[in-house]
Amino acid sequence: MRIRRNSPKTHILFSANSLFDDSSPYAQTQHAKEMGSSRGTSSGGGFKVGNKIQRQNLFVKQKKHADKTRREERYRRKKEEDQDPELRAERLARNQPASIDKKRIWDDVDDDSLGTVVDVAQLKRRRLEEEEAKALAEAEKDGEGDQDDEEDDDEVDSMLGSDDEEDEEAQQERLERIRAKRAQRKPSLAPSTTSTNLDLTPSSLALKFPMLFSDEPPRMPKVLVTTSLNSTLHREAHLFCTLFPNSHYVPRSAHRYGHKYSLREIARFAANRDYTALLVLKEDQKRPTGLTLVHLPEGPSFHFSISNWLEGKKLPGHGNPTNHYPELLLNNFRTPLGLLTAKLFQTLFPPQPEVQGRQVVTIHNQRDYLFVRRHRYVFREKRTTEKSATNAEGKEIKGLEDVRAGLQELGPRMTLKLRRVDKGIGRAGSEGEDKLPWEWKAKMEKKRTRFNL
């Protein structure tokens, strides 16, 4: 009996027995795929085998071949990099992800006012370099003038002249050492986690907000927490009292026979009782959606929007906070507006934390969103399955090879976004031409690589 090759009863058996035959449909399929045949193509443009079993086997073989190729390439690269460590360093430097933070753009201006988007640290470093270059140029010019005077005057003491030359050479060597040391500095591997240096605050901010940037020692913070009229955020207000030390909650009522106090009246009431800050919570659908921070007694006022609010008791594995003064971490505030915001949060916490409580509050700025977290930390021995602590360069820290830090989140957790800055107490209490120093607008987010904080 003669069996037809296209018989539906024998097609599956024929296909299974002839997978590795050169004249089999599988081999023909592979040959057609290599030759770029358009027969049997799918709608997506790639080659598609007609038989289902052949497609499955073909997919398995292609996957094994791709895995084998990647594995051989990885082993070959590892062998070469073990012989030449510079190849690994070049590969890691070349394969850095191009994130939006690394593509961040700045204003190319020599201005540190509130509305400009400049890196204050880089601006100050550039100014110092210009001053050093100017001083070096003046020193060279004075040296040339002294040399001309020495040529005209034949009675100059040779010993004094040699001392001047040595002083100039020493000054030039010192400047060259400073430049070389500055050129060797490499950017941090994680610039979004750098701490904020408030010593870089521009003088223009200190003149514009003298109440925040004063030379007097900081006062012990005392915060008055309240809400909007007829609010239901009593539990959330008490949680804010646990977050900010020395804070007290006063409910705000709007009874029909009661007086509806305004923000300026509440601020005057708090300032007369030695409060240093006023915090007003706003709600929508019984959830906190807004936060107003007023620095007493005269401002400024900051208005934030709240998102991703989560109480501490809803966090998995959460802890219970204590009454100790927490440590404060302010990360990635780099512009003048960012330094102003960081300074405001700094005034809400005591300058001397109680380290025995092991509590830390982190306000991390990432793309103009402020992530507020509170943790309790503990130092413990490193487990066998864990790696040692490393620095920014990826090297182990000496003395801490067997030490690891454990974190336990306490809550609450929320995300803030700055919307407006008023010079006085609220918009109604601000006067003058610069009564509204900064306000968020939708057009500010047109460029995804430009950030304000």
N, C-alpha and C positions, 0 to 999 in steps of 0.2 A: 504494500500500500504506500502510495506516495504522499508525503506530508507537505502541505503547503506552508511556506514560511510565514505568510500573513494570516494563517488560521488563528482565530481568536482563542481556541482551546489550547493551542500549543505555544502561543506567543510568550506567556509568562515563563514557561519552562525553558523555551529557547533563549530568552533573554538572560535568565539566571545562569544557564550553562555556558553562555558565550560572552561573558563580561570581559574576559581577558584574551579573546580572539581578535586578531587584526581585522577580520571581516565582519565582526559583530556590530550591532547597532551602537554599542557603547564606543567602540573604536571609531566608527564612522562619525558619531556625534562629536567626539573629541577632535577628529580631523576637521570636521566642518566648523567647529568652534575656532580652531587655530587658523583656518583659512578665512574666517570672517564671513561665513555663509549667512545669508539672511533667511534661510529656510527655517520655519518653525520658530521665529522670533516672537517674543512676548510683546505686550503693549508697552512695557517700560523701555524697550530698546535692547535688552539683554537676551542672550540665547536661552531658549527653554526647550528641554527634551520632552518629547511627546509622552513617553511612558513614565508612570508614577514611580515604579520601583527603580528604574534607571535614574530618575531625578534624585531619589533619596540616596542611592549609592554614589552618585556623582557628587552630591553635596558633602557626604561623609569623606570621600577621598580628597576633595578640594580643601576641606577644613583641616584634615590631617596634614596635607602638604603645606598649607599656610602656617600651621602651628610649628611644624618641623623647621620651616624656613626661618621663622622668627626666633625659635630657640637656638638654632645654629648661629644666627646673627648675634644674638645676645651673648652666647658663650665666646664667640670670636672677639666681640668688643670687650668683654671682661678680661680676656687674656691679654689683649693689647694694652688695655688701661692698667693692668697690674704691672706690666713692664715699663710703661711710661705714664706716670700719674698726671702729667700735664694734659694728656688727652681727655681724662675724666673732667678736669677743671674746665677745659674749653667746651666740652659737651654740655656741662651743667650751666655754664654762662650763656651758651647759645640757645638752650632749651627753656629759658625762663618764660613763664606765661605772660602774654601781653594783656594784662588786666586794665580795667578802666582807671584804676588808681595810678598805674604807671604811666598812663597816657594823659595824666592831669596837666592842664595848661594853666599858665599864670599870666598876669598882666605885665608887660614889659615896660614898666614905668618905675621911676625912682620916687615913689610916693608911698607912705605908710598910713594914709587916712583910712577911715572906717569903711568906705565903700569899695576900696581896691582889693583885688585878689592877688596878693603877693605873699611869698614865703618870708616871714619876718627874719628868720635865721639866715637865709641866703642873702637877703637884702642887707642885713647888718654885716655879714661877712664880706660882701662886695664893697661896702663902704669902707670897711677897715683896710681892705686891700688897696683901694684907691688912695686912702690917706697915707698908707705906707709907701706906695709908689710916689706920691707927691713929696713926701718927706725925703725919700731917697733922691729924687730929682733935685730938690733944693740942696741936699747935702753935697751932691756931685757938683752942682753949680757953685756952691760956696767953696768947694775944694779947688775948682778951676780958678776962681777968683783969688784965692790965697796963693795958688801956685804962680799966677801972674805977678802978684805983689812980691813974692819971694824972688822972682827973677829980676825985678826992678831993684829990689833992695839987697845989696850984697852983704850987709852986716847982720843978717838974720842968724840967730843961733841955730846950729845944726841939730842939737839935741832936742830943742823944742819942736823943730820941724818933724823930726822922726816920731816924736810922741803923737803929734797930730795925725800923721799918716797911719800910725798903729791904731789910733782911735777910729779913724775912718774905716780901716780894714776890718776891725772888730765889729763895727756897726754893720758893714756890708755882709760879713759872714753870718751875723745874727739874723739879718733879714733873709739871707739865702736859706738858713736852717728853718726859719718859719715857713717859707714858701715850700720847701721840700717836705716838711712835716704835713702841711696842709694838702699838698698834692697826693700824699700817700693815703689820705683818708678815703675810705670806700663807703659808699652808701649802705645803709642798713638793709639786711635781707628782708626785714618786715617793717617798713616805714610806717605802717598804719598803727603799730603798737608802741611807738616812741612816746615817752612822757613829754608833757608840755612844760616848757621852760618859761615861766612868767617873768623872769628877769629880762627877757627880750622885748618887753612891752614898749611900744613907741612912746615918745614924749608927747605926741599929739593926743593920744588917748588919755594920758595922765592929766593933761590940761583940760580936756573936754569933760572928763568924769573924775573930778578931784575927790569925790566921796569914796569911790572905789579904790583909786590908786593914791593913797595918802601915805606919807612917811611915818605916821604914828603907828605904834604896835597894834595889831589887829585885836578887836574886841571879842569877848566871848559871845558867840552867836546865841540869839534868842529869837525864835521864829514863831509867828502867829499864823496858824492854819485855819482857814475858813473856806466856805463854799459859796456858790451862787445862790440866788434867792430860791426858796422852796426846793432845796436840793435833797436828794436821798443818799448821798455819798458819805454817810457817817462812818461806815466801816472803812472805806478807802481813806478818809481823812485821818482816822486813827492809825492806819498803816503808814501814812506819810509822817505821822508823829514819831513812829518807831524808826523811820529812816533818817530823819534829821534830828540830831540831838538838841535838847533844851527847847523843844517845840510844844506848843499848847493848841488845842483845838477848841474853837468857839463856834457853835452852830449859828447859822445866819437865817433868821426867820423873816417871813414876809406876811405877817398877820395883818388882817384887814385894819385893825386898830393900832398896829405897831408902826414905828418909823422905819422906813426902808433906807438904811445907811448906804451911802455911796462908797466907792473905793477910796476916795480922798478922805472921807470922814473916818473910815476904818483905819487908814494909814496914820492919820493924826492921832487917833485913839491909841494905836500901838506905839507910835513914837514917844508919846508922853509917858508910857510905861516901860521905856528902855528896851523895846523890841528892836532888833536889828534888821529884820526882814519880814515881809508879809507874803503869804502863799495863798492863792485863791484857786480852788478847783472848780472846773466847769464840767457839766455832764450832758449826755445825750442818750436817751433810752436806758437810763440808770447805769451808765458806764462812764468813767472819766474820759473826756475827750480834749480838755484844754487845761492849761496851767499858766498862771500869771505870777511872776516873781517880782516883787518890788523891794528895792534896797532902800531902807529907811535911814534918815528921815526925808530925804529930798529926791530919791530916785537914783538911778534909772529903773525903768520897768521893762521886763522881758516877757513876751507872750509866746508860749509853746503850744503845739498840738500834741496830743497823747494818742498813741496807737499801740496795739499788741499788749494791752494791760493784762497782767496775770498775777494773782495773789500767790503769796508764798506757800500756802497750804495746798495749792493745786499742783505744785511742782513735784515731780517724782524724786523721792529721797531727800526732801528738803529738811532744813534744820530750823531751830527756833532761835531768834535773835536775843541778845542780852542787852543790858543798858550801858555797855562800854562805848566809849567814843571810838568810832571806826577810823581806819586810815582811808585816805582819799587818793584815787588814781585818776588823773586827767590825761587822756591819750589823744594825740593827733590833732590838737588845736594849733594851727599854724599861721593863720591870717590875723590881721588886727581885730576883725570881728570875732574870730575864734578865741583869741586871747582875752577879749572883753567878756565873752561868755564863760570861759574857764575861770576868770577872776570872780565872777558872780557866784559860781558854784563853790569856789573856795571859801567865800565869806559865810557859807551856810554850815560849815563844819569847824569844830574847834581846831586851833593850830597845833595842839599837842594831843595826839591820839593816845588811847590806852591800849598799848600793844598786848597786854596780857589777855585782852578779849579776843585777839586774833580775828578781827572782823575788818573787812575792806570793802569800800564802796567804789565801784569803777564806773566812770562816765567816759565812754569810748565814742569818739567821733569817726564815723565812716560815711563818706559821701553826703555830708550835712545831716545825717541822722545820728542822734545821740542815744546810745544804748546804755541804759542804767541797769546795773547788776550789783547785788550784794552777796558776798561769800564769807564763809569762815574757812580758814586755812589751817593746816597742820603739817608739820615736818615729820616724816616717818622714814624707815629704812627701805631701801630699794628692793623690790622683789626680783627674783631670778629671771622672770620673763620681761622685765622692764629695762629700758635703756637709761643710761646716765644722763644727767642734765647737761645741756650744751649751751654755749654762748651764741652770739649772732653769727659767728663764723662757722658754726657747726662743730666746734671742738669742745671736748669735755672740760668742765670747770674743775680746776684743781681744788682738792679738799671736799668736794661735793659729789664724788663718784658714787657713794653708797647712800645718798640722801635724795628723797623725792618729796614733792609737795602735793598734798591732797586737798581738794576743794569741795565744799558743800554749800550749795546755793541756799540762801535764806529768804530771798524775795523782799519786796515785790519786784516784778520784772516789767519794764515798760520801755517804749521807744519815744523819744522827743524829737520835735523838729521846730527850729526857731522860725517864727512868723513875723515878729515885729519888735522893734526896740524903740521905746519912748524915753526922752531925756528926763522927764519928770515922773510924776505919779500918774500913770495912765495917759491916755491920749488927751483927755480934758485938762489934766494938770500940767501939760507941757506947753511952754511958751517960747517965743523967739523964732528966729529963722531956722535953726537946727533942732526944732522940737521933735522931729521924726528923723533920727539919724539913719535908720535902716528899716526897710520893710520888704518882705518877701513878695515877689511877683512871679506870675506863671512864666514869663519870658526868660526868667533866670535859668530855667531848666531846659532851655532849647538846645544848649550844647551839653551833652552828657559827660564831657570831660572837664567841665568847669564847676568848681565848688566854692562856696562862700566861707566856710569855716576851716 
